[in-house]
Amino acid sequence: MFHEAIKEATREAHQHLEKQVILQLKQIRTPMDYGALLSKFCLYFNALEQKIAPHINTESLPDYDQRRKAHRLHDDLATTGFLLSGHPAVSLPVIGNVYHAFGALYVMEGSVMGGGIIIKMLKEKCGIHEGYTFFQGYGDHTPAMWQYFIGHMNTLLDSNAGAAAMMIDSAKDTFEHFSILFQPHEQETQL
């Protein structure tokens, strides 16, 4: 199955990003610290969502309009008191067609699967009890939404022999570009 192939092909990039996110999660002590983490998700997902939009529609993914969106991150960020100062440029993968868009969406939609772990850490270890609607994903519908996405990704593969390589490359690039925001030189602005 392609899902297993893309998962294996992106494993290293995924693990690298995951380590960076977990490291920052472990450093959260205040709502402002949480805001610093959310700001990275917000900047990246917002810019990536805009870049994907011209290539995805309800024909390629019928429930695309119902999928979680970056506006939830803006709402969550508002609960922390953390302010984004301007909108710094964000390094993004190349998204030139629907296959690239699905590769990027694989990363974005897959991130919801770890949302429960993030929320648990925020509650138990950090005392943060609000501002995680984005990480809640689709609630009880999360597994079904993920399977629906994977099904449409597989259907799209049937239409182009080179689609798998484009999706895999885009997913890897999406992980790698997101990782850039977690490098130590990233500057953050607080209230």
Order of alpha helices (4+ residues) and beta strands (2+ residues): alpha-alpha-alpha-alpha-alpha-alpha-alpha-alpha
